[in-house]
């Protein structure tokens, strides 16, 4: 059995005319400078511009997590890392967002926020990672921007995450991430987001991620636009029965 305590980091807070015909090139310029075409480029590597730090303030507690921009106003993250109003902290901006969707039987959530025009984003992929594949993860463990590379070691079918049993396939990879990284995107070799980091075991040096393919539940329809083609899932291998997951 795999067990995980609540992986987010908690900190005590100290305080509470008329229509006119324009030349064609001018029309094109106006169109592409408008809000409809304000979406930024698609990224293929970990980048702070589209992987914000998420901050949730609740009375005297502050939660720190990580998210990933997957749409013009859409951020994907871990469910346990956010609640209610969320501060979305980008390198050159800070905006306020709110939780739009939570997967009740999984540990994923979607946040909606008015991001700055031109904010880059990532494409998600509904394919399942295979054992041995290389992954890259960008996030804010210990509240510091960090990028790590690792490798998928195996897959599991269930685990206890944040005191709730999750019975959906999950990805196990090395190394172990730390507090503040919950919600970080797991990127495959093509730069697609294929999973969301949710827990880790520092003693045995491994992390657990919910695959995009199986971990979104009712939030899937919100983020599936523009996703990469689906690839059939691979087989799953169990973790050792005595494995334990510490807070991440």
C-alpha positions as CSV (number, residue, x, y, z in Angstrom):
1,X,0.0,0.0,0.0
2,X,1.2,3.5,-0.7
3,X,0.3,6.2,1.7
4,X,0.7,10.0,1.3
5,X,0.2,12.7,3.8
6,X,-1.0,16.1,2.7
7,X,1.9,17.3,0.4
8,X,1.4,21.0,0.4
9,X,3.5,23.3,2.6
10,X,1.8,25.3,5.4
11,X,3.2,28.6,6.7
12,X,1.7,30.7,9.5
13,X,0.7,34.2,8.3
14,X,1.5,37.3,10.4
15,X,-1.5,39.3,9.2
16,X,-4.6,38.8,7.8
17,X,-18.2,56.9,-35.7
18,X,-18.8,55.4,-38.4
19,X,-17.5,52.3,-40.1
20,X,-14.5,52.9,-42.3
21,X,-12.7,50.7,-44.7
22,X,-9.1,49.9,-43.6
23,X,-6.3,48.5,-45.7
24,X,-6.0,44.7,-45.5
25,X,-2.7,44.7,-43.6
26,X,-4.1,47.0,-40.9
27,X,-7.1,44.7,-40.4
28,X,-4.8,41.7,-40.0
29,X,-2.7,43.6,-37.5
30,X,-5.7,44.6,-35.4
31,X,-7.2,41.1,-35.5
32,X,-4.0,39.4,-34.3
33,X,-3.4,42.0,-31.6
34,X,-6.9,41.4,-30.1
35,X,-7.8,39.2,-27.1
36,X,-8.9,36.3,-29.2
37,X,-5.4,36.0,-30.6
38,X,-3.6,36.9,-27.4
39,X,-2.6,33.4,-26.5
40,X,1.2,32.9,-26.2
41,X,3.4,30.3,-27.7
42,X,3.3,26.6,-26.8
43,X,6.3,25.6,-24.7
44,X,8.2,22.3,-24.9
45,X,10.5,22.5,-21.8
46,X,10.0,23.6,-18.2
47,X,9.6,27.4,-18.1
48,X,8.5,29.7,-15.3
49,X,6.4,31.8,-17.7
50,X,3.8,29.0,-17.9
51,X,4.5,27.1,-14.6
52,X,3.3,29.5,-11.9
53,X,3.6,29.3,-8.1
54,X,0.2,29.0,-6.5
55,X,-0.6,30.5,-3.1
56,X,-3.8,29.9,-1.2
57,X,-4.4,31.9,2.0
58,X,-6.9,30.5,4.6
59,X,-7.2,32.4,7.8
60,X,-3.8,32.0,9.4
61,X,-2.5,29.4,7.0
62,X,-0.8,29.7,3.6
63,X,-0.5,26.9,1.1
64,X,2.1,26.9,-1.6
65,X,1.9,24.7,-4.7
66,X,2.6,24.7,-8.4
67,X,0.4,24.8,-11.5
68,X,0.8,24.6,-15.3
69,X,-0.9,26.8,-17.9
70,X,-2.8,24.7,-20.4
71,X,-5.1,27.3,-21.9
72,X,-5.7,31.0,-22.2
73,X,-7.2,31.2,-18.7
74,X,-6.7,27.6,-17.5
75,X,-4.3,26.2,-15.0
76,X,-4.0,22.6,-14.0
77,X,-2.7,21.6,-10.6
78,X,-3.1,19.2,-7.7
79,X,-6.4,19.3,-5.8
80,X,-4.9,19.3,-2.3
81,X,-2.6,22.3,-3.1
82,X,-5.4,24.9,-3.7
83,X,-8.7,26.0,-2.2
84,X,-11.0,28.9,-2.9
85,X,-9.2,32.0,-4.1
86,X,-5.7,31.4,-5.5
87,X,-2.8,33.8,-6.1
88,X,-1.2,32.8,-9.4
89,X,2.4,34.1,-9.3
90,X,4.2,34.4,-12.6
91,X,7.7,35.9,-13.2
92,X,6.4,39.3,-14.1
93,X,2.8,39.3,-12.8
94,X,0.5,38.2,-10.0
95,X,-3.2,37.5,-10.8
96,X,-6.1,36.1,-8.8
97,X,-7.8,32.9,-9.8
98,X,-10.4,30.5,-8.5
99,X,-10.9,26.8,-8.5
100,X,-13.2,25.9,-11.3
101,X,-13.1,22.1,-11.1
102,X,-12.0,19.4,-8.6
103,X,-11.8,15.7,-9.4
104,X,-13.5,14.2,-6.2
105,X,-12.0,10.8,-6.6
106,X,-8.6,12.0,-7.7
107,X,-6.1,14.7,-6.7
108,X,-6.3,17.1,-9.6
109,X,-8.0,20.5,-10.0
110,X,-8.4,23.2,-12.6
111,X,-8.0,26.9,-11.8
112,X,-9.4,29.8,-14.0
113,X,-7.6,33.1,-14.0
114,X,-7.2,36.1,-16.3
115,X,-3.6,35.6,-17.3
116,X,-1.5,38.4,-19.0
117,X,-1.9,38.5,-22.8
118,X,0.7,36.4,-24.5
119,X,1.3,34.0,-21.5
120,X,2.8,30.8,-22.9
121,X,1.1,27.5,-22.4
122,X,1.7,23.7,-22.7
123,X,-0.1,21.1,-24.6
124,X,-1.4,18.1,-22.6
125,X,-1.3,14.5,-23.8
126,X,-3.7,11.7,-23.0
127,X,-1.1,9.0,-23.7
128,X,0.3,6.9,-20.9
129,X,4.0,7.0,-20.0
130,X,5.9,3.7,-20.3
131,X,8.5,2.4,-17.8
132,X,11.9,3.7,-18.7
133,X,10.8,6.9,-20.3
134,X,12.6,10.1,-19.4
135,X,10.5,12.9,-17.8
136,X,11.2,16.6,-16.9
137,X,9.4,18.4,-14.1
138,X,9.4,22.1,-13.3
139,X,8.0,23.5,-10.0
140,X,8.6,25.2,-6.7
141,X,9.8,22.7,-4.1
142,X,10.7,24.6,-0.9
143,X,9.2,27.7,-2.7
144,X,12.2,27.8,-5.1
145,X,12.0,27.4,-8.9
146,X,13.5,24.0,-9.7
147,X,13.8,21.8,-12.8
148,X,14.6,18.1,-12.5
149,X,14.9,15.3,-15.0
150,X,14.0,11.7,-14.1
151,X,12.9,8.4,-15.3
152,X,9.7,6.4,-15.0
153,X,10.3,3.3,-12.8
154,X,6.9,1.7,-12.8
155,X,3.1,2.2,-12.5
156,X,0.7,1.6,-9.7
157,X,-3.1,1.1,-9.7
158,X,-4.0,2.7,-6.4
159,X,-2.6,4.7,-3.5
160,X,-3.8,6.7,-0.4
161,X,-3.2,10.4,-1.2
162,X,-4.1,13.1,1.3
163,X,-6.0,10.6,3.4
164,X,-8.1,9.4,0.4
165,X,-7.7,6.3,-1.6
166,X,-7.2,7.0,-5.2
167,X,-7.9,4.0,-7.5
168,X,-6.6,5.1,-10.8
169,X,-3.4,4.3,-12.6
170,X,-0.5,6.5,-11.4
171,X,3.1,7.1,-12.6
172,X,6.1,6.4,-10.3
173,X,9.3,8.2,-11.2
174,X,12.6,9.3,-9.7
175,X,13.7,11.6,-8.1
176,X,11.5,12.6,-5.1
177,X,10.2,16.1,-5.1
178,X,9.5,18.2,-2.0
179,X,7.0,20.5,-0.4
180,X,5.7,23.2,-2.7
181,X,6.0,21.2,-5.9
182,X,2.5,19.6,-5.7
183,X,0.7,20.3,-9.0
184,X,4.0,20.5,-11.0
185,X,3.6,19.3,-14.6
186,X,5.4,16.1,-15.7
187,X,6.7,16.6,-19.3
188,X,7.6,13.8,-21.7
189,X,10.4,13.9,-24.2
190,X,8.2,15.8,-26.7
191,X,7.4,18.5,-24.1
192,X,3.8,17.5,-23.5
193,X,2.2,17.5,-20.1
194,X,1.5,13.9,-19.4
195,X,1.0,14.0,-15.6
196,X,0.6,16.1,-12.5
197,X,2.9,15.5,-9.5
198,X,1.0,14.8,-6.3
199,X,3.2,12.9,-3.7
200,X,6.7,11.6,-3.0
201,X,8.8,9.3,-0.8
202,X,12.0,11.1,0.1
203,X,13.4,8.1,1.9
204,X,13.1,5.8,-1.1
205,X,13.6,8.7,-3.6
206,X,10.5,8.4,-5.8
207,X,7.6,10.6,-6.8
208,X,4.0,9.9,-7.9
209,X,2.1,11.6,-10.6
210,X,-1.5,11.3,-11.8
211,X,-1.5,10.8,-15.6
212,X,-3.4,13.2,-17.7
213,X,-5.0,10.1,-19.4
214,X,-6.7,8.9,-16.2
215,X,-6.3,11.5,-13.5
216,X,-8.6,14.4,-14.5
217,X,-12.0,12.9,-14.0
218,X,-14.8,15.5,-14.6
219,X,-12.1,18.2,-15.3
220,X,-11.0,16.4,-18.5
221,X,-13.4,18.3,-20.8
222,X,-12.1,21.7,-19.5
223,X,-8.5,21.0,-20.6
224,X,-8.8,18.6,-23.5
225,X,-9.0,21.2,-26.3
226,X,-5.8,21.2,-28.3
227,X,-4.5,18.0,-26.6
228,X,-2.0,15.8,-28.4
229,X,-3.2,12.5,-30.1
230,X,-4.0,9.6,-27.7
231,X,-1.7,6.7,-27.5
232,X,-2.8,3.3,-26.0
233,X,-1.9,2.8,-22.3
234,X,0.8,0.5,-21.2
235,X,0.7,-2.2,-18.6
236,X,1.0,-1.5,-14.9
237,X,3.5,-2.9,-12.4
238,X,2.9,-2.7,-8.6
239,X,5.1,-1.0,-6.1
240,X,6.6,-3.0,-3.2
241,X,3.9,-3.7,-0.6
242,X,5.8,-1.9,2.2
243,X,6.3,1.4,0.2
244,X,5.4,4.6,2.0
245,X,5.0,8.1,0.6
246,X,6.1,11.0,2.8
247,X,4.8,14.6,2.6
248,X,5.9,16.3,-0.7
